[in-house]
Amino acid sequence: LQAALAAIASAAHADDGTIVITGTITDTTCVIEDPAGPTHTKVVQLPKISKSALAKDGDEAGRTPFLITLKDCPSSLNNGVKAYFEPGPTTDYATGDLKAYSIAYQNNPATAQTAIIAASEAQGVQIRISNQNGTKIPMGVDATAQNAQAFNPVTDTANNAKKKVTLRYLASYVK
């Protein structure tokens, strides 16, 4: 019994290692114009599709363009502005797509507001974010690996000392 415990204990030991974390903190370079604040929530309404459009793994349907507009960017901002999609609770690290949810809503007639009353992960479908040319932007990876399409800022006609940029991407269903 002691020999078995010793073997288990020794298997649990690991070599020493080092993790180095680096980063940079800067002033805000641009202000998000669209989607508007304070939460900057972008709602992308995907079209209604037939279940048969997602018959096999990898099938993609309902590609829908969406924009993110930045303003008040410094005039020194160079070309190549792109979004970085941070991982969150809906990130599926195995597929690089976003988990989709089936959501139940309830209207409150007193406030004319709609509230989410239940949500569960949808089965057999996820949401994919892509560049305009259709190449997948994998979620849950660093900015370089995401390889999101970059866009060039233009001088803001309302303020020549600032620049604006519109980022254009696609959202779709994927099986």
C-alpha positions in Angstrom: 0.0 0.0 0.0 2.8 2.4 0.8 4.5 1.7 -2.5 1.3 2.6 -4.3 0.9 5.8 -2.4 4.4 6.8 -3.1 3.9 6.1 -6.8 0.8 8.3 -6.9 2.5 11.1 -4.9 5.5 11.2 -7.1 3.3 11.3 -10.3 1.7 14.4 -8.9 4.9 16.4 -8.7 5.8 18.7 -11.6 8.9 20.4 -12.7 9.3 24.0 -11.7 8.2 26.5 -14.3 7.8 30.3 -14.9 5.0 32.2 -16.3 5.8 35.7 -17.6 2.9 38.0 -18.3 3.5 41.3 -20.1 1.1 44.0 -21.2 0.7 47.7 -22.0 -1.8 50.2 -20.6 -2.5 53.3 -22.7 -5.0 56.1 -22.8 -8.1 55.4 -24.7 -7.3 55.8 -28.4 -10.8 56.1 -29.7 -14.4 56.4 -28.4 -17.0 53.8 -29.4 -19.7 55.7 -31.4 -21.8 52.8 -32.6 -23.0 50.8 -30.7 -23.9 53.8 -28.5 -23.1 54.0 -24.8 -23.3 53.6 -22.0 -23.1 49.8 -22.4 -22.1 49.8 -26.1 -24.2 46.7 -26.7 -24.5 45.7 -30.4 -27.6 43.7 -31.4 -27.1 41.8 -34.6 -30.3 40.2 -35.8 -29.6 37.0 -37.8 -32.2 36.0 -40.3 -34.6 33.1 -39.8 -33.1 30.1 -41.6 -34.2 26.5 -42.3 -32.8 23.9 -40.0 -31.7 22.1 -43.1 -29.2 24.9 -43.8 -27.2 23.5 -40.9 -27.4 19.8 -41.8 -23.8 18.9 -41.1 -20.9 20.1 -38.9 -19.2 23.1 -40.4 -22.3 24.3 -42.3 -22.7 28.1 -42.0 -25.8 30.1 -42.8 -27.4 33.5 -42.4 -24.3 35.7 -42.7 -25.2 39.1 -41.5 -22.9 42.2 -41.6 -22.5 44.4 -38.6 -20.5 47.6 -38.0 -18.5 49.0 -35.0 -17.8 52.7 -35.5 -15.1 54.5 -33.6 -14.7 58.2 -33.3 -12.4 60.8 -31.7 -9.4 58.7 -32.6 -6.1 60.7 -32.3 -4.8 62.1 -35.6 -1.7 60.1 -35.1 -3.6 56.8 -35.4 -2.1 54.8 -38.2 -3.8 52.3 -40.6 -4.7 48.8 -39.5 -7.4 49.4 -36.8 -9.2 46.2 -35.9 -11.4 44.7 -33.2 -10.2 42.2 -30.6 -13.0 40.0 -29.5 -12.3 39.2 -25.8 -13.3 35.8 -24.5 -16.3 35.6 -22.2 -18.8 33.1 -20.8 -20.2 32.4 -24.3 -16.8 31.5 -25.8 -16.5 27.9 -26.9 -12.7 27.3 -26.7 -13.0 23.9 -28.5 -14.7 25.4 -31.7 -13.5 29.0 -31.5 -17.2 30.1 -32.0 -19.7 31.5 -29.6 -22.3 29.5 -27.8 -25.9 30.3 -28.9 -28.7 30.5 -26.4 -32.4 29.9 -26.6 -34.0 32.7 -24.6 -37.5 33.2 -23.3 -38.7 36.8 -22.9 -41.6 38.3 -21.0 -43.1 41.7 -21.6 -43.9 43.9 -18.6 -46.9 46.0 -19.7 -46.4 48.4 -16.8 -43.0 49.5 -17.9 -43.2 48.5 -21.6 -39.9 46.7 -21.0 -38.9 43.2 -22.1 -37.0 41.0 -19.7 -35.2 37.7 -20.1 -36.9 35.1 -17.9 -35.0 32.0 -19.0 -32.0 31.0 -21.1 -30.5 27.7 -22.1 -27.7 26.8 -24.4 -29.0 26.0 -27.9 -28.1 22.6 -29.2 -26.5 22.0 -32.6 -25.9 25.6 -33.4 -23.3 28.3 -32.5 -22.6 31.8 -33.6 -19.5 32.6 -35.8 -17.8 35.9 -36.2 -16.0 36.4 -39.5 -14.1 38.9 -41.6 -16.0 40.5 -44.6 -14.4 37.9 -46.9 -15.9 35.1 -44.8 -12.7 33.9 -43.0 -13.5 32.9 -39.4 -12.3 35.0 -36.5 -11.6 32.4 -33.8 -12.7 33.4 -30.4 -10.8 32.6 -27.2 -7.3 33.3 -28.7 -5.0 36.3 -28.7 -5.3 39.3 -31.0 -2.7 38.0 -33.4 -4.3 34.6 -33.8 -7.7 36.1 -34.3 -6.5 37.7 -37.4 -9.5 40.1 -37.5 -9.6 42.3 -40.6 -8.0 45.8 -40.2 -9.5 49.0 -41.4 -8.0 52.4 -42.1 -9.2 55.5 -40.2 -10.2 58.7 -42.0 -10.1 62.3 -40.9 -13.3 63.3 -39.1 -15.0 66.0 -41.1 -16.5 67.4 -37.9 -13.1 67.7 -36.3 -10.0 67.6 -38.5 -7.8 67.0 -35.5 -9.5 63.6 -35.0 -10.1 60.4 -37.0 -12.9 58.0 -37.4 -12.9 54.3 -38.4 -15.7 51.8 -39.2 -15.0 48.2 -38.5 -17.0 45.7 -40.6 -17.5 42.1 -39.7 -20.0 39.3 -40.2 -22.0 37.1 -37.8 -23.7 33.8 -38.8 -25.1 30.6 -37.6 -22.7 27.6 -37.7 -23.2 23.9 -36.9 
